[in-house]
Amino acid sequence: MSERLEVLFVCSRNQWRSPTAEKVFARHPGIVSRSAGTSAKARRTLGARDLERADVVFVMEDKHAQRIRSGFPRLCAYLPVYVLDIPDEYRFMDPALVEILERAVPPLLEAHLIDD
């Protein structure tokens, strides 16, 4: 991969799941990872600029995808958004969460790159 893939991870409050994913995938070559939350109370609230920069978005739950699509319909028209189905029951860098992310995200990234 010659260019770096901009990957955005999203959960509700940007406290545990999406920051964990951001940190885990920041170590991967060829990936620029960032995270944000859909809630107004998020540590870092999702904005239009986040979606403009992203090549692909991973959300933890379907409700996050719905919020992104309803809040930013034009930006999401051609932006791949993958739902990981990870419930809000993990703390930051929980080993079980890290394992789930490391198992779920790479195959979806590969599929995204093949489809591109």
C-alpha positions in Angstrom: 0.0 0.0 0.0 1.7 3.2 -1.1 -0.7 5.7 0.5 -1.8 5.6 4.1 -5.4 4.6 4.7 -7.3 7.0 6.9 -9.4 4.9 9.2 -12.0 6.4 11.6 -13.4 4.5 14.6 -16.6 5.7 16.2 -18.5 4.8 19.3 -20.8 6.9 21.5 -18.7 8.8 24.0 -15.2 8.2 22.5 -14.0 6.9 25.9 -13.2 3.2 25.6 -14.0 1.3 22.4 -13.1 3.8 19.7 -10.0 5.1 21.4 -8.8 1.5 22.0 -9.3 0.8 18.2 -7.5 4.0 17.3 -4.5 3.0 19.5 -4.4 -0.6 18.3 -4.4 0.3 14.6 -2.1 3.3 15.0 0.7 0.6 15.2 -0.2 -0.8 11.8 1.9 0.4 8.8 -0.1 2.1 6.1 -2.9 3.2 8.5 -3.7 6.5 10.0 -6.2 5.9 12.7 -8.5 8.3 14.5 -11.5 8.1 16.7 -14.6 10.1 17.7 -17.9 9.8 19.3 -21.5 10.4 18.2 -22.7 11.8 21.6 -22.6 15.5 22.4 -20.8 14.4 25.6 -18.1 12.5 23.7 -14.5 13.1 24.6 -14.0 14.0 21.0 -17.3 14.6 19.1 -17.6 13.4 15.5 -17.6 16.2 13.0 -17.8 16.7 9.2 -14.0 17.1 8.9 -13.5 13.6 10.5 -15.7 12.0 7.8 -14.1 14.1 5.0 -10.7 12.8 5.9 -11.8 9.2 6.4 -11.3 6.5 3.7 -13.3 4.0 5.8 -15.3 4.2 9.0 -15.8 1.5 11.6 -18.6 1.9 14.1 -19.1 -0.2 17.2 -22.9 -0.5 17.0 -25.5 0.0 14.3 -26.9 3.0 16.1 -23.6 4.8 15.4 -23.9 4.1 11.7 -27.5 5.4 11.7 -26.4 8.6 13.5 -23.6 9.2 11.0 -25.8 8.5 8.0 -28.7 10.8 9.3 -26.4 13.5 10.5 -24.0 13.6 7.5 -26.0 12.1 4.5 -23.9 13.7 1.8 -20.6 12.8 3.3 -21.7 9.2 3.8 -23.1 8.7 0.4 -19.9 6.9 -0.8 -18.1 6.4 2.4 -17.9 2.8 3.6 -19.2 2.4 7.1 -18.7 -1.0 8.7 -20.6 -2.1 11.9 -18.4 -4.2 14.2 -21.2 -5.1 16.7 -19.1 -4.5 19.8 -21.3 -3.7 22.8 -20.4 -1.0 25.3 -19.1 -3.4 27.9 -15.3 -3.0 27.6 -12.8 -0.5 29.2 -10.0 1.2 27.4 -7.4 -1.4 26.1 -9.4 -4.3 27.6 -7.5 -7.4 26.3 -10.8 -9.0 25.1 -11.7 -5.8 23.2 -8.2 -5.6 21.6 -8.6 -9.3 20.5 -12.0 -8.6 19.0 -10.8 -5.6 17.1 -7.7 -7.4 15.8 -9.8 -10.3 14.6 -12.7 -8.2 13.1 -11.1 -5.1 11.4 -8.3 -6.5 9.2 -10.6 -8.7 7.0 -12.9 -5.7 6.5 -10.0 -3.5 5.6 -8.8 -6.0 3.1 -12.3 -6.2 1.6 -12.4 -2.5 1.4 -9.1 -2.3 -0.4 -10.1 -5.0 -2.9 -13.4 -3.1 -3.6 -11.6 0.1 -4.2 
